[in-house]
Amino acid sequence: MYIGFTYRIIRCCTILLLAVCSSLHVHAQEQKELLQLAAEAYARQEYATANIFYNKVAAVKNGKGITAALQERLAKCNQETGHFNEAAYWYREWLKQPGCPSAANYGYGAVLCNLERYDSARTQFQQFITFNADSIRLKQLALQSCDSAIIWKSDTDNLPFFNMESLNTAASDWVCSIKNEDIILVSNGRRRMLFAGKKELHPAIDNRTEEPFYKPYQYSAYKSGDKTFFEGNACYPELLDKYHYHIGPVAANMAGDTLYLTMNVQEGTIRHDPVNGVRRLKLYWSAKRNGVWSKPVMIPGVDQDGFSSGHAALSHDGNTLYFVSDKPGGLGQTDIWYSEKQPDGNWGTPKNCGEGINTAAAENFPVINEDGLLYFSSKGRVGMGGYDIYIASGNKDHWGSPFHLPPPFNSGADDFGMVLKSSGIEGYLSSNRPEGCGSDDIYYFMDILHFKRYKQVLPDLKPIPVRTPGQRKGTNIAVSVPLKPAAPLQLTKEEQADICQLESFNFYFKYNSASLETGSVAMLAQVEDIMKRHPGWKLFIIAATDCRGTDTYNIDLSALRCFTLLDYLRKGGIIPGRLYYQNIGKKGIVNGCIAGVPCTGAQHRENRRACLKVIYR
């Protein structure tokens, strides 16, 4: 009995031991397969996919025996996919390992900058030890960026800046251009949405992000009460719906009859072995003839086999094409290049924009908002972390020193794609800031002194020359221009009548808006006619608000109302040099309807107005 009992115990223990060994073997085999799949995805720069596999391996290990190599890959995958808090955690774990390379300090410092923890980031950069000349320069740049970012954060401009939640998805969204006040955006979060009665139930997935491929969309704004809504559709569906993979961004010439498209190579197949499977981005163009778009073709001479090109931006005259490429001959990872239009309509051999724009790191997202200015993002200059937005004046390969935009335009995250509306004081940019709705989000901003502030450092800037040499942040903008000539001039009866008519106009605005009432829009056509009869005259526009809202808000709102009239008259052929303005906010109340005084809607309306003064010779 005793012997039999002992035998049964030994037999059970043997079976249990075999089961444990078998389980361990299965887990070990599973980990090996996961690590192999992760390594293959990582080699293809499919960081989102690699991150999933590496996290599964870490979960199986349950915190025990996680190697330094695994911690390094988890840190870098999370960093590349914008998961900065997770990346910071794995960098900290990696740095605890004996013999951890000093490069981990640099990577950790970069992630801390993304999280805007600049003091801690500076400590990590100081601990980065290197004897390589390029790395020493990177270290110095990083330390200078930390010091500058601390100063910039302490002096952030207080201007309207907010997340466009109505436009953003849980994935990635960014504005690439504005077409007739419509927003052209690129998104990988809309493929499953319903557009024109159609939607993609099972869109193809990009393994680099684990999200669908990008596609362009066009959105129009409309008002309902006091709220703004957006209605969208796929962009150029008759042309682009037949194509696959990444489509966008899209740029058009001024006439709107030629498109410049960034798309993945469509033709042929690609290998899918462990380290291949890359479909390069290329620049295509399409022309509209007799109402029909031609089939997109690669731009001859611009693209180079084996390398990517994209993100087209056109000069206003349509003769210079700027784009991004990783082709040989550049200064860094990706550079901004340009090509000039030839007499036969084709594009010439690309040239690098040079050290005035490009660095040893990555430059991307070129935008032309005003002639003679390039807005772009860079990782290789003094900044706040990730991609930062800069403005440079010049053209082709001749540029002044780029100007770094202060917060809130830039942050520790990636900031890019700054596009201005026609007013020149409103616009959009995109960022993967932690407080966003998705990966990359669209943000709206309004900066009434955008041109004035940057003209001080960008002397070649030629905006609408409204004379605004005043103070910022809630103060009245004083404009020093003569409202009457120094010596009286003898005016004809016709001139006197025209001045009387111009100065009698009151242009009324909708509540809490810079949009004109319908009747006021009609009056602007009369203003155009009179000003065209008197080419020597100038106009002084004065805009006001009612008493509701703060002083600062109403100063900004009255500036927007000025710009509504400026923009309308400029489009009507009145050159900007003939236009001046003053935004006076609540100081323009004409009927005693001030704060605390009960007033009707009609009485408030009397104060939501702009009027004109004539400056004549």
Protein Blocks (a to p, Z undefined) as FASTA:
>chain_A
ZZmmmmmmmmmmmmmmmmmmmmmmmmmmmmmmmmmmmmmmmmnopaklmmmmmmmmmmmn
nopapafklmmmmmmmmmmnopaklmmmmmmmmmmpghiafklmmmmmmmmmmnopaklm
mmmmmmpccfbfklmmmmmmmmmmmmmmmmmmmmcccddddddfklpcfbdcddfbdeeh
iacdddfklmmpceehiacfbacddfklopacddddddddddehjbccdddddehkllmm
mpgcjeddddddfkopaccdddddfehcddfbfkgoiacddddddddeehiacdddddeh
kacghiacehiaddfkopaccdddfbehiablbdcddddddfkopacddddebjmlmccb
dcehiacfbghiacdddfkbccfedjdddddedehjaccdddddddfkbcfbdcehiacd
fkopaccdddddfklmblbdcdddddfklmmmmmmmmmmbccdfddfdbceehiacdddd
dfbdfbdcdddfklmmmmmmmmmpccdddehiabdcfklmmmmmmmmmmmmmmmmbccdd
dddddfedcfklmmmmmmmmmmmmmmmmmmnopafklpccddekjmlccnlpaghiacdf
klmmmmmccddddddZZ
